[in-house]
């Protein structure tokens, strides 16, 4: 089995979790086993555990973002050693671009990054498309390493499956979730990432809407880091318009706000952060559109689709 090591900033932990979910298909086939520093048990030495797993890794994923580059530990220790092992052909290093940043001139800039063409995952309207690209890249790297893992049976997909050792299965509860608390920083980061996702979702959806429908023209305009407008024209006539922006913290309008018609002095809907003591989610106020939505717990994609449906509802009636 091929050992895969995640090198990442803890500020990108939510994206690492999503990536690991996508890699589950390779784990279930017995192709890879993954490790990251959240697996370090209580009482174990942090640096020693990381070094031990990095030295035994076959594939190292560098999860690249501004936070990764700014982290002394990620950059000076994990990345430096990972590249040394890559250059000596002891492992394969794959840079995974999470967020836009100036990475091309970094030491890992010489390597082929994933997703394709180095497009940041956060720029995909649907993040799953970006993670699928990464999963395919990991799968190809695993194929190149397969001859080094030959203690099992080679199957039709080209992989060598290792034979499981005889070991009594562990008995455990499936009820392992524990209560979490979320800091103001956690909430601010979640809200900012949700807004960026919605902006990317709208930009991609407007482009595709124009391509698929004759006579339809769409315009996405980024006003600043915290707001954008979306406009749809049919045969040159404006049919639908909205403005979406980050509200001011500490006020009633402190979520991700939606205004029909593109006016910023009032709003028709708001997505706010709430949590269930396990995870954060977006919750509509239910001021318009589907009032029952105020009881929903929406993901980034769910929130983006909720606002997108508000924009195009007039075009579908």
C-alpha positions, 0 to 999 in steps of 0.5 A: 500500500502506498503511503500518502502524507498531507503537508498543509496549513491548519487554516486550510484544514476544511479543504484538506478534509474535503480532499481526503473524502475524495481520496476515499475511493483509492483508500477503499481499493487498498491503493493508498493510506493517508496521514496528517498531523491530526492523527498524532495521539495525545502524549506523542512527540509532534515533530518526531511523529511528523518526521517519521511519517514524512520519511516513510511517505511515497506521495507527499501532497503540498496543499498550497495557499498563502497560509502554507507559504507563510508558515515557517513549519510547512515551508522550511521543514516539511516542504524542504524535506519533501523536495529533497526526497522527491529529487532523490526519487524516494517519493513523489511530491504533488503541489495542490493549489488550494487558493490563488497565490504567487507560487510559480517561483517557489521551490515547488514551482518546477513541479506539475501542480494539480488541479490541471494548469494550476487552477486553484480549487477555490476558483472552481464553481463546484469544488468537487470538480477540482478535487476530482482532478487532484484524485486523478493526479494522485491515482496516476502517481500511485500507478507509477509507484506500483512496481515498488509495491509488489507484495500482492496481486496485480488487478485489471486497473494496473494496481498491485493490491497488498494482501491484508495482514491477519489481524483481529478487527477492532471493535468501536462505536460509530458515535465518535463526534464530540462537541466543538467550539468555534472562535470568531476567527473560525467564523470570519474565515468560514464566511469569507470562504463562503462568499468567495465560493458564491462569487466563483459559482456565479461567475462560472454559472453566468458564463455557462448560461450565456454559452447554452442559451441563444440571445442571453448575455450575462455580466459578472462584475466584481466591485471590490473584495467584498461585493459583486453584481450579476446581470442577465440580459435577454436580447439586450434587455435586462431581465434580472440583476442582483448584488451580493456582498459581505455585510458589516460585522456586528450589525443586523446585516452581518452575513452574506447579503442579497439585493434584487436589482443591485441596490446596496441600501437594502437587502432581500435575503441574508445567509448567516453563519450558525453551527450545531456544535459539530460544524458550521453552516449557512442559514437563510433568514427566509425573507423571500423566495422559499420561506421554508429555507430558513430551517435549512443548513446549507453548505457553500454550494447550497448557499450559492445555488440558493442565491442563484435560484433567486436570480434566475427564477424570473427566467424560468417562470 
